[in-house]
Amino acid sequence: MKIPIFTDEAGWQGAQLKQAFARRGVETVFVSLQACVINLAQQQPTIDIPDFDALPPAAFVRGVTGGTLPQVITRLNVLHMLAKQGVRIYNDVKAIERTVDKAMTSFLLRTHGVATPATWVCESRLEAERIRQMALENNQSLVIKPLFGSQGQGVRMLPSNEALPVPMQQYVDGVYYLQQLIESAEVPHDYRVFVVGDKVVAAMKRFGSGFVSNVAAGGRCETVQANEIMTQLALQAAKAVEIDYCGVDIIQAANGEYYVLEVNSIPAWRGLQSVTNFNIADVLVDDFLNKMYRG
């Protein structure tokens, strides 16, 4: 059996997955979604995948590269069309769409009663300024984040005396995603809770030099046992976005309350693996294969 791992840069995570699949007798090929062809020349549509003569039973998604809107839609369409032809996509493409868009993630978390910071999304700079003034009156500090972004890139505090970024500035891209800043007690930190197959399998505590604690942004991590509140929040968040596996970012406020900050559908786990005593790729591959065989 041969399975594609959709990614443009295999990296450490890809190598870990490839080895875990190989230990189970499954051959894998790294494939870029950009290299696939939507072939509609015949009566029966096909998706041509490099190195595959026929459709695989399933595919593991490790990355959907950004680009122009038509490019991104085409790459997602490849996954949608493969799913419609019976290929088990992991994570499901709809789950990827729900979580790559921070506004939709926040909406779904709120809709399902999952504690998450107050959030506003708008295109108008005037409305964004009004929201900031309202937050100021309520003694709230705000964070601005790119709507589509990962690894803490572009996330920054929005001081009341700082001019709002212009709509087309880098990391704004025409949309203001504003979120209440949740400050943790003592040294700034948050938690990454890893959910696979409706179970919390690992967690870590992340410390940053500032309020951004992502490992990719220089954060330091240490092992931690997710407590009952963190576990329930992570599972509720995963259920809200209907996902196979994910990394759930959780923060505990100085007053003791917990909040879900983000849900990551294509999470990195190198930092988490460094403080975990079992192979995370093995857990992912076992869940993938179990779901593939179940259909």
C-alpha positions in Angstrom: 0.0 0.0 0.0 1.2 3.5 -0.9 -0.1 6.7 0.7 0.6 10.4 -0.2 1.7 12.8 2.4 0.7 16.2 1.0 3.4 18.7 1.9 5.8 21.1 0.2 8.5 20.7 2.7 8.8 17.3 4.4 11.0 18.5 7.3 11.3 16.8 10.6 7.6 16.1 11.0 7.4 14.5 7.6 10.4 12.3 8.2 8.8 11.2 11.5 5.6 10.3 9.7 7.4 8.5 6.9 9.3 6.3 9.4 6.1 5.6 11.4 4.3 4.5 8.3 7.3 2.3 7.2 7.2 0.5 10.6 3.7 -0.5 9.7 4.6 -1.7 6.2 3.1 1.4 4.5 5.0 3.2 1.7 4.6 7.0 1.7 5.4 9.6 -0.9 5.7 13.3 -0.3 3.5 15.1 -2.8 2.9 18.8 -3.3 -0.7 19.8 -3.9 0.5 22.2 -6.5 1.8 19.2 -8.5 -1.6 17.5 -8.7 -3.9 17.9 -11.8 -7.6 18.1 -11.8 -8.4 16.1 -14.9 -11.9 16.7 -16.3 -11.2 15.6 -19.9 -13.0 12.3 -19.5 -16.6 11.5 -18.5 -15.3 10.3 -15.1 -13.3 13.1 -13.5 -9.9 12.1 -12.0 -7.2 13.7 -9.8 -3.8 13.0 -11.1 -1.3 12.6 -8.2 2.4 12.4 -9.1 3.8 8.8 -8.5 0.3 7.3 -8.2 -1.3 5.3 -11.1 -4.5 5.1 -9.2 -6.2 6.9 -6.3 -4.8 5.9 -2.9 -7.2 4.8 -0.2 -6.2 7.8 2.0 -3.9 10.8 2.2 -2.2 12.6 5.1 -2.2 16.4 4.8 0.9 18.1 6.3 0.5 21.4 4.6 -1.5 23.6 2.3 0.8 26.3 1.0 -0.5 29.8 0.7 -0.8 31.7 -2.5 -3.3 33.7 -4.5 -7.0 33.1 -3.7 -7.4 31.0 -6.9 -4.3 28.9 -6.0 -5.4 28.2 -2.5 -9.0 27.3 -3.7 -7.5 24.9 -6.3 -5.3 23.2 -3.7 -8.3 22.8 -1.4 -10.4 21.6 -4.3 -7.9 18.8 -5.0 -8.6 17.6 -1.4 -12.3 18.1 -1.7 -12.5 16.2 -5.0 -10.3 13.3 -3.7 -12.7 13.0 -0.7 -15.7 12.9 -3.0 -14.0 10.0 -4.9 -13.6 8.0 -1.7 -10.1 9.0 -0.5 -9.9 9.4 3.3 -8.3 12.8 3.9 -6.6 13.3 7.2 -7.2 15.9 8.6 -10.5 16.3 6.7 -10.3 19.2 4.3 -13.4 20.9 5.8 -11.8 20.7 9.3 -8.6 22.3 7.8 -10.8 25.1 6.3 -12.6 25.7 9.6 -9.3 26.1 11.6 -7.0 27.9 9.1 -9.5 30.7 9.4 -9.2 32.1 12.9 -12.6 33.9 12.6 -14.4 30.7 11.8 -12.6 28.9 14.6 -13.5 31.6 17.1 -17.1 31.5 15.9 -17.4 27.7 16.3 -15.8 27.8 19.7 -18.3 30.4 20.9 -21.2 28.6 19.3 -20.3 25.4 21.1 -19.8 27.2 24.5 -16.0 26.7 24.6 -14.3 29.5 26.7 -12.3 31.7 24.3 -11.3 35.4 24.5 -13.6 38.1 23.3 -12.9 38.5 19.6 -13.9 41.0 16.8 -13.4 40.7 13.1 -14.0 43.5 10.6 -12.6 45.1 7.4 -13.3 48.7 8.4 -10.4 50.6 10.0 -13.0 52.9 11.5 -14.8 50.0 13.1 -11.6 48.5 14.3 -10.8 51.9 16.0 -14.2 51.9 17.6 -13.7 48.4 18.9 -10.3 49.4 20.4 -11.9 52.4 22.2 -14.7 50.2 23.5 -12.1 47.7 24.8 -10.1 50.5 26.4 -13.2 51.7 28.2 -13.7 48.2 29.6 -10.0 48.0 30.7 -9.3 45.4 28.0 -6.0 45.2 26.1 -6.2 43.9 22.5 -4.0 41.6 20.4 -4.1 41.8 16.6 -3.5 38.6 14.6 -3.4 37.7 10.9 -6.6 35.9 10.0 -4.6 33.2 8.2 -1.3 32.6 10.1 0.6 30.2 12.2 3.6 29.8 14.6 2.9 33.2 16.1 3.9 35.2 13.0 2.4 38.6 12.9 0.7 38.4 16.4 1.3 41.6 18.4 -0.2 43.7 21.1 -2.2 46.8 20.1 -1.3 49.6 22.5 -4.0 52.3 22.8 -1.5 55.0 21.8 -0.3 53.2 18.6 -1.9 53.9 15.2 -3.9 51.1 13.8 -2.2 49.3 10.9 -3.5 50.2 7.5 -5.9 47.6 6.0 -3.4 46.2 3.4 -0.4 46.2 5.8 1.5 42.9 6.1 -0.3 40.4 8.5 -3.5 42.5 8.3 -4.3 41.8 4.6 -7.5 43.7 4.6 -9.1 42.1 7.7 -8.7 43.2 11.4 -8.8 40.2 13.7 -8.8 41.6 17.2 -8.8 39.6 20.4 -8.8 40.4 24.0 -5.3 39.9 25.6 -5.4 37.2 28.3 -2.4 37.6 30.6 -1.2 34.6 32.5 0.1 34.8 36.1 3.8 35.2 36.7 6.1 34.4 33.7 4.0 34.6 30.5 3.1 31.1 29.4 0.4 29.0 27.7 -0.2 25.3 26.9 -0.3 23.2 23.8 -2.6 20.2 24.2 -2.4 17.6 21.5 -5.7 15.8 20.7 -5.7 12.6 18.5 -8.9 10.6 17.9 -10.9 12.3 20.6 -8.2 11.8 23.2 -5.7 14.1 24.8 -2.4 12.2 24.1 0.2 14.8 25.3 0.6 18.4 26.5 3.3 20.9 27.2 3.7 24.2 28.9 5.3 27.0 26.7 7.2 30.0 27.9 8.0 33.0 25.7 10.1 36.1 26.1 6.9 38.1 25.5 3.3 37.1 25.3 3.8 34.9 22.2 5.0 31.5 23.4 5.1 29.5 20.2 8.2 27.2 20.0 8.8 28.4 16.4 9.0 31.9 17.8 11.6 31.0 20.3 9.4 29.7 23.1 10.7 27.2 25.7 8.7 24.1 26.5 8.4 21.7 29.4 6.3 18.6 29.9 3.0 19.0 31.8 0.1 16.7 32.6 -3.1 18.3 31.3 -5.5 18.8 34.2 -9.2 18.0 33.9 -10.2 21.5 32.9 -7.5 21.7 30.1 -8.5 18.2 28.9 -12.2 19.0 28.7 -11.5 22.3 27.0 -9.2 20.7 24.4 -11.7 17.9 23.7 -14.6 20.4 23.4 -12.6 22.5 21.0 -11.7 19.6 18.8 -15.4 18.5 18.8 -16.5 22.1 17.9 -14.3 22.1 14.7 -14.9 18.4 14.0 -11.3 17.3 13.5 -9.3 14.1 13.6 -6.3 15.5 15.4 -5.2 19.0 16.4 -3.0 21.1 18.7 -5.2 23.2 21.0 -3.6 26.3 22.5 -4.9 27.1 26.0 -4.0 29.9 28.4 -4.8 30.2 32.1 -5.6 33.8 33.0 -4.2 35.4 36.1 -7.6 35.0 37.7 -7.4 31.2 37.2 -9.8 30.9 34.3 -8.8 28.9 31.2 -9.4 29.9 27.6 -8.8 28.3 24.2 -6.7 30.6 22.0 -6.5 28.6 18.8 -7.0 25.2 17.3 -4.3 24.0 14.8 -5.3 21.5 12.2 -1.7 21.0 10.9 0.2 21.4 14.1 3.9 21.0 14.5 4.9 18.7 17.3 8.8 18.8 17.4 8.7 20.9 20.6 6.1 18.6 22.1 8.0 15.5 21.2 11.1 16.8 23.0 9.2 16.6 26.3 7.2 13.5 25.5 8.3 9.9 26.3 6.5 8.2 23.4 6.6 8.7 19.6 3.8 11.1 18.6 4.0 10.2 14.9 3.2 6.6 15.8 0.0 7.7 17.6 -1.0 9.8 14.5 -0.3 7.0 12.0 -2.2 4.5 14.1 -5.2 6.8 14.2 -4.9 7.5 10.5 -4.8 3.8 9.6 -7.7 2.9 11.9 -9.9 5.5 10.3 -8.8 4.5 6.8 -9.7 0.8 7.4 -13.0 1.8 9.0 -13.9 3.7 5.9 
